[in-house]
Each structure stands twice: as C-alpha cells, then as structure tokens.
Amino acid sequence: MTKEEQLKLQLSTVLDEYRALKSEIVANLVSARGVASLTLTAVGILIAASPFIIQSKTIIIFLIAPFLFYILAWTQLRYIYLVLDMGAYLKDVVVPNIHRILVETTTPEILDKTTPDKKHSIEYIMSWELPGKGPSRLRSGRLLRILFLPIAGANFGIPLLVAILSPVTFIILAIHSSHAISSIERILIGVGVVAFLYSVFWGYQAERLR
C-alpha cells in the first residue's frame, strides 16, 4: 500500500468518526428538545392545577414542584455536557487529524495562506468546530452577550424560572392567608435555594464552554 493510499484510508476512517460523532450530537440535541417540550407540558399542568392547589390549601406543592423542574433542568444539562464533550473531542482530536491528512495530501499552492482566496486554505475547513462558536460568543460586545443570554439558554432557563416562581408563589400565598410556615416547608425552601444555585453554576459553566 502506497503512502497516498494509506492517507486516503486514514482520511476515510477519520471522516467516518466525524460523521458518527456529529450524528450522536444531533441525537443528544433532539433529546434535549424533547426534555424542553416535557418542561412546557409540566408548566402547563402546574398552572392548570394552581387553582385546585390553592382551594385545597395544599400550597406545599408549590415547594415540591420545583424539584421536578430541577430534574428536568439537570437532564437538559446532561445532554448539553455530552454534546460539549463530543464537540471538544472533535475540536481537539478529529478535526486536527483531518487537517493533518489534508496537509499531507494537498499541493503547496493550495496551502499558501497568503492568497486572497482564503477559503481554499486548510485551516478554514471545519472551522465551525473551533471554540467560541456558542450563540452568545458570536454576538460582539459584552452587553449584547449578556442581553442574549436568556435566548441562548432558554431551554435550560425555563425550568429554572418556574422553579423560582413556584416557591415565590408559595410565600405570597402563605403571607396572604397567614399560613404558618412549618419546619418541613423551611427545609424545602432552603434545599430549593441550594438546588437553584447548583443549577445556575453548571448552566453558566456550560455556556462558558460553548
């Protein structure tokens, strides 16, 4: 087998790995969207059940419900981190291997980076896999990035928003009805705060890595 044939075989193998990882990334993103749909369904059920919860004076449900939404948010994060890990492997291993093989099989004239038409340069092939391609980072300016965060993290932010509004609703109803907050309810509020901070931390880390 000649060196050229070996390089072609290597390129074919690496491209198969690239396509397999891309398919796995798409599958995880589809699963994440499924969790987002489930979250919206759960939000609708909680809103529809709210009048019955208030009438039956079982407002403690507003302290229990957030944990369902935290679980949904963590499930979203699981898919996000799987995608990030696979993306990092593509960026650090697969794409550099593709570039290396292309460099060895491409004529020097095409590799000349001083030519005006840079799209033919090897370094621009699969450049989308390079870091900094997250939706927030593609917006120029720190203020614009901050303003775009609710959109970039909408799927993850929705369950967290509901997880915060639900105990706020409980506190408002407790004050309005002179409800004495029990020890269990205080514990649920405290654990909810910890769960929220935990979720925000890992959600921020995920967005920072994109």
TORKOL-4160 file (C-alpha; in steps of 0.2 Angstrom, whole numbers, padded with zeros to 4 digits, m for minus):
210
<pt num="1" X="0000" Y="0000" Z="0000"/>
<pt num="2" X="0007" Y="0017" Z="m0005"/>
<pt num="3" X="0008" Y="0032" Z="0007"/>
<pt num="4" X="m0006" Y="0040" Z="m0003"/>
<pt num="5" X="m0017" Y="0025" Z="m0001"/>
<pt num="6" X="m0013" Y="0025" Z="0017"/>
<pt num="7" X="m0018" Y="0043" Z="0019"/>
<pt num="8" X="m0034" Y="0041" Z="0010"/>
<pt num="9" X="m0038" Y="0026" Z="0021"/>
<pt num="10" X="m0034" Y="0037" Z="0037"/>
<pt num="11" X="m0045" Y="0051" Z="0030"/>
<pt num="12" X="m0059" Y="0040" Z="0026"/>
<pt num="13" X="m0058" Y="0032" Z="0044"/>
<pt num="14" X="m0057" Y="0049" Z="0052"/>
<pt num="15" X="m0072" Y="0056" Z="0042"/>
<pt num="16" X="m0082" Y="0041" Z="0047"/>
<pt num="17" X="m0078" Y="0045" Z="0065"/>
<pt num="18" X="m0083" Y="0063" Z="0062"/>
<pt num="19" X="m0099" Y="0059" Z="0054"/>
<pt num="20" X="m0103" Y="0047" Z="0069"/>
<pt num="21" X="m0100" Y="0060" Z="0082"/>
<pt num="22" X="m0110" Y="0073" Z="0073"/>
<pt num="23" X="m0125" Y="0060" Z="0072"/>
<pt num="24" X="m0123" Y="0057" Z="0091"/>
<pt num="25" X="m0123" Y="0076" Z="0094"/>
<pt num="26" X="m0138" Y="0078" Z="0084"/>
<pt num="27" X="m0147" Y="0064" Z="0093"/>
<pt num="28" X="m0142" Y="0072" Z="0110"/>
<pt num="29" X="m0149" Y="0089" Z="0104"/>
<pt num="30" X="m0165" Y="0081" Z="0099"/>
<pt num="31" X="m0167" Y="0073" Z="0116"/>
<pt num="32" X="m0163" Y="0089" Z="0124"/>
<pt num="33" X="m0178" Y="0097" Z="0114"/>
<pt num="34" X="m0189" Y="0083" Z="0120"/>
<pt num="35" X="m0185" Y="0087" Z="0138"/>
<pt num="36" X="m0189" Y="0106" Z="0134"/>
<pt num="37" X="m0206" Y="0100" Z="0127"/>
<pt num="38" X="m0209" Y="0090" Z="0143"/>
<pt num="39" X="m0204" Y="0105" Z="0153"/>
<pt num="40" X="m0218" Y="0116" Z="0144"/>
<pt num="41" X="m0230" Y="0102" Z="0147"/>
<pt num="42" X="m0226" Y="0101" Z="0166"/>
<pt num="43" X="m0228" Y="0120" Z="0167"/>
<pt num="44" X="m0245" Y="0120" Z="0159"/>
<pt num="45" X="m0250" Y="0106" Z="0171"/>
<pt num="46" X="m0244" Y="0116" Z="0186"/>
<pt num="47" X="m0253" Y="0132" Z="0180"/>
<pt num="48" X="m0269" Y="0122" Z="0177"/>
<pt num="49" X="m0268" Y="0114" Z="0194"/>
<pt num="50" X="m0264" Y="0130" Z="0204"/>
<pt num="51" X="m0282" Y="0135" Z="0207"/>
<pt num="52" X="m0286" Y="0117" Z="0214"/>
<pt num="53" X="m0270" Y="0118" Z="0225"/>
<pt num="54" X="m0275" Y="0135" Z="0232"/>
<pt num="55" X="m0293" Y="0129" Z="0236"/>
<pt num="56" X="m0287" Y="0113" Z="0244"/>
<pt num="57" X="m0274" Y="0123" Z="0254"/>
<pt num="58" X="m0260" Y="0111" Z="0249"/>
<pt num="59" X="m0249" Y="0125" Z="0244"/>
<pt num="60" X="m0234" Y="0115" Z="0250"/>
<pt num="61" X="m0235" Y="0108" Z="0232"/>
<pt num="62" X="m0228" Y="0124" Z="0226"/>
<pt num="63" X="m0212" Y="0119" Z="0236"/>
<pt num="64" X="m0211" Y="0102" Z="0230"/>
<pt num="65" X="m0215" Y="0105" Z="0211"/>
<pt num="66" X="m0198" Y="0115" Z="0209"/>
<pt num="67" X="m0188" Y="0099" Z="0211"/>
<pt num="68" X="m0197" Y="0091" Z="0196"/>
<pt num="69" X="m0191" Y="0106" Z="0186"/>
<pt num="70" X="m0173" Y="0105" Z="0193"/>
<pt num="71" X="m0173" Y="0087" Z="0187"/>
<pt num="72" X="m0178" Y="0092" Z="0170"/>
<pt num="73" X="m0165" Y="0106" Z="0170"/>
<pt num="74" X="m0152" Y="0094" Z="0175"/>
<pt num="75" X="m0157" Y="0082" Z="0162"/>
<pt num="76" X="m0155" Y="0096" Z="0149"/>
<pt num="77" X="m0138" Y="0099" Z="0156"/>
<pt num="78" X="m0133" Y="0081" Z="0154"/>
<pt num="79" X="m0137" Y="0082" Z="0136"/>
<pt num="80" X="m0128" Y="0098" Z="0134"/>
<pt num="81" X="m0112" Y="0092" Z="0143"/>
<pt num="82" X="m0112" Y="0076" Z="0132"/>
<pt num="83" X="m0113" Y="0087" Z="0117"/>
<pt num="84" X="m0099" Y="0099" Z="0124"/>
<pt num="85" X="m0088" Y="0084" Z="0127"/>
<pt num="86" X="m0090" Y="0076" Z="0110"/>
<pt num="87" X="m0088" Y="0094" Z="0102"/>
<pt num="88" X="m0071" Y="0095" Z="0112"/>
<pt num="89" X="m0066" Y="0079" Z="0105"/>
<pt num="90" X="m0070" Y="0084" Z="0088"/>
<pt num="91" X="m0060" Y="0100" Z="0090"/>
<pt num="92" X="m0045" Y="0093" Z="0099"/>
<pt num="93" X="m0043" Y="0076" Z="0090"/>
<pt num="94" X="m0054" Y="0073" Z="0075"/>
<pt num="95" X="m0053" Y="0090" Z="0066"/>
<pt num="96" X="m0034" Y="0092" Z="0068"/>
<pt num="97" X="m0032" Y="0074" Z="0061"/>
<pt num="98" X="m0042" Y="0079" Z="0046"/>
<pt num="99" X="m0032" Y="0095" Z="0044"/>
<pt num="100" X="m0015" Y="0085" Z="0045"/>
<pt num="101" X="m0020" Y="0072" Z="0032"/>
<pt num="102" X="m0026" Y="0086" Z="0020"/>
<pt num="103" X="m0010" Y="0095" Z="0023"/>
<pt num="104" X="0000" Y="0079" Z="0018"/>
<pt num="105" X="m0011" Y="0076" Z="0003"/>
<pt num="106" X="m0013" Y="0094" Z="m0004"/>
<pt num="107" X="m0002" Y="0103" Z="m0015"/>
<pt num="108" X="0008" Y="0118" Z="m0008"/>
<pt num="109" X="0000" Y="0130" Z="m0020"/>
<pt num="110" X="m0017" Y="0127" Z="m0011"/>
<pt num="111" X="m0009" Y="0128" Z="0006"/>
<pt num="112" X="m0002" Y="0145" Z="0003"/>
<pt num="113" X="m0011" Y="0156" Z="0016"/>
<pt num="114" X="m0006" Y="0172" Z="0008"/>
<pt num="115" X="m0018" Y="0170" Z="m0007"/>
<pt num="116" X="m0033" Y="0182" Z="m0007"/>
<pt num="117" X="m0045" Y="0167" Z="m0008"/>
<pt num="118" X="m0043" Y="0160" Z="0010"/>
<pt num="119" X="m0057" Y="0149" Z="0009"/>
<pt num="120" X="m0046" Y="0136" Z="0000"/>
<pt num="121" X="m0034" Y="0136" Z="0015"/>
<pt num="122" X="m0034" Y="0120" Z="0025"/>
<pt num="123" X="m0037" Y="0129" Z="0041"/>
<pt num="124" X="m0054" Y="0135" Z="0036"/>
<pt num="125" X="m0060" Y="0118" Z="0033"/>
<pt num="126" X="m0072" Y="0113" Z="0048"/>
<pt num="127" X="m0068" Y="0130" Z="0056"/>
<pt num="128" X="m0086" Y="0129" Z="0064"/>
<pt num="129" X="m0078" Y="0116" Z="0076"/>
<pt num="130" X="m0066" Y="0129" Z="0083"/>
<pt num="131" X="m0070" Y="0136" Z="0101"/>
<pt num="132" X="m0080" Y="0152" Z="0103"/>
<pt num="133" X="m0095" Y="0147" Z="0092"/>
<pt num="134" X="m0108" Y="0147" Z="0105"/>
<pt num="135" X="m0123" Y="0158" Z="0102"/>
<pt num="136" X="m0118" Y="0171" Z="0115"/>
<pt num="137" X="m0100" Y="0172" Z="0110"/>
<pt num="138" X="m0105" Y="0175" Z="0092"/>
<pt num="139" X="m0113" Y="0192" Z="0097"/>
<pt num="140" X="m0100" Y="0206" Z="0098"/>
<pt num="141" X="m0099" Y="0216" Z="0114"/>
<pt num="142" X="m0101" Y="0211" Z="0132"/>
<pt num="143" X="m0118" Y="0220" Z="0134"/>
<pt num="144" X="m0125" Y="0212" Z="0119"/>
<pt num="145" X="m0119" Y="0195" Z="0125"/>
<pt num="146" X="m0127" Y="0197" Z="0142"/>
<pt num="147" X="m0144" Y="0203" Z="0134"/>
<pt num="148" X="m0143" Y="0187" Z="0123"/>
<pt num="149" X="m0141" Y="0175" Z="0137"/>
<pt num="150" X="m0160" Y="0172" Z="0141"/>
<pt num="151" X="m0162" Y="0167" Z="0122"/>
<pt num="152" X="m0146" Y="0157" Z="0122"/>
<pt num="153" X="m0151" Y="0147" Z="0137"/>
<pt num="154" X="m0170" Y="0147" Z="0135"/>
<pt num="155" X="m0172" Y="0128" Z="0136"/>
<pt num="156" X="m0162" Y="0127" Z="0152"/>
<pt num="157" X="m0169" Y="0144" Z="0159"/>
<pt num="158" X="m0187" Y="0139" Z="0158"/>
<pt num="159" X="m0187" Y="0126" Z="0171"/>
<pt num="160" X="m0176" Y="0136" Z="0182"/>
<pt num="161" X="m0188" Y="0151" Z="0181"/>
<pt num="162" X="m0203" Y="0140" Z="0186"/>
<pt num="163" X="m0193" Y="0133" Z="0200"/>
<pt num="164" X="m0190" Y="0150" Z="0207"/>
<pt num="165" X="m0208" Y="0157" Z="0204"/>
<pt num="166" X="m0216" Y="0142" Z="0212"/>
<pt num="167" X="m0209" Y="0145" Z="0229"/>
<pt num="168" X="m0212" Y="0164" Z="0227"/>
<pt num="169" X="m0230" Y="0159" Z="0224"/>
<pt num="170" X="m0230" Y="0149" Z="0240"/>
<pt num="171" X="m0223" Y="0163" Z="0250"/>
<pt num="172" X="m0235" Y="0176" Z="0243"/>
<pt num="173" X="m0250" Y="0164" Z="0247"/>
<pt num="174" X="m0243" Y="0160" Z="0264"/>
<pt num="175" X="m0242" Y="0178" Z="0269"/>
<pt num="176" X="m0259" Y="0182" Z="0261"/>
<pt num="177" X="m0268" Y="0168" Z="0271"/>
<pt num="178" X="m0257" Y="0170" Z="0287"/>
<pt num="179" X="m0251" Y="0152" Z="0284"/>
<pt num="180" X="m0238" Y="0147" Z="0297"/>
<pt num="181" X="m0223" Y="0140" Z="0288"/>
<pt num="182" X="m0218" Y="0124" Z="0295"/>
<pt num="183" X="m0201" Y="0116" Z="0298"/>
<pt num="184" X="m0203" Y="0105" Z="0283"/>
<pt num="185" X="m0208" Y="0119" Z="0272"/>
<pt num="186" X="m0192" Y="0129" Z="0278"/>
<pt num="187" X="m0181" Y="0114" Z="0274"/>
<pt num="188" X="m0189" Y="0113" Z="0256"/>
<pt num="189" X="m0186" Y="0132" Z="0253"/>
<pt num="190" X="m0168" Y="0130" Z="0259"/>
<pt num="191" X="m0164" Y="0115" Z="0248"/>
<pt num="192" X="m0173" Y="0123" Z="0234"/>
<pt num="193" X="m0161" Y="0138" Z="0235"/>
<pt num="194" X="m0146" Y="0126" Z="0235"/>
<pt num="195" X="m0153" Y="0117" Z="0220"/>
<pt num="196" X="m0155" Y="0133" Z="0211"/>
<pt num="197" X="m0138" Y="0140" Z="0214"/>
<pt num="198" X="m0131" Y="0122" Z="0209"/>
<pt num="199" X="m0141" Y="0123" Z="0193"/>
<pt num="200" X="m0135" Y="0141" Z="0189"/>
<pt num="201" X="m0117" Y="0137" Z="0192"/>
<pt num="202" X="m0117" Y="0122" Z="0180"/>
<pt num="203" X="m0128" Y="0131" Z="0167"/>
<pt num="204" X="m0115" Y="0145" Z="0167"/>
<pt num="205" X="m0101" Y="0133" Z="0165"/>
<pt num="206" X="m0109" Y="0125" Z="0150"/>
<pt num="207" X="m0112" Y="0142" Z="0142"/>
<pt num="208" X="m0095" Y="0147" Z="0145"/>
<pt num="209" X="m0088" Y="0132" Z="0137"/>
<pt num="210" X="m0098" Y="0134" Z="0121"/>
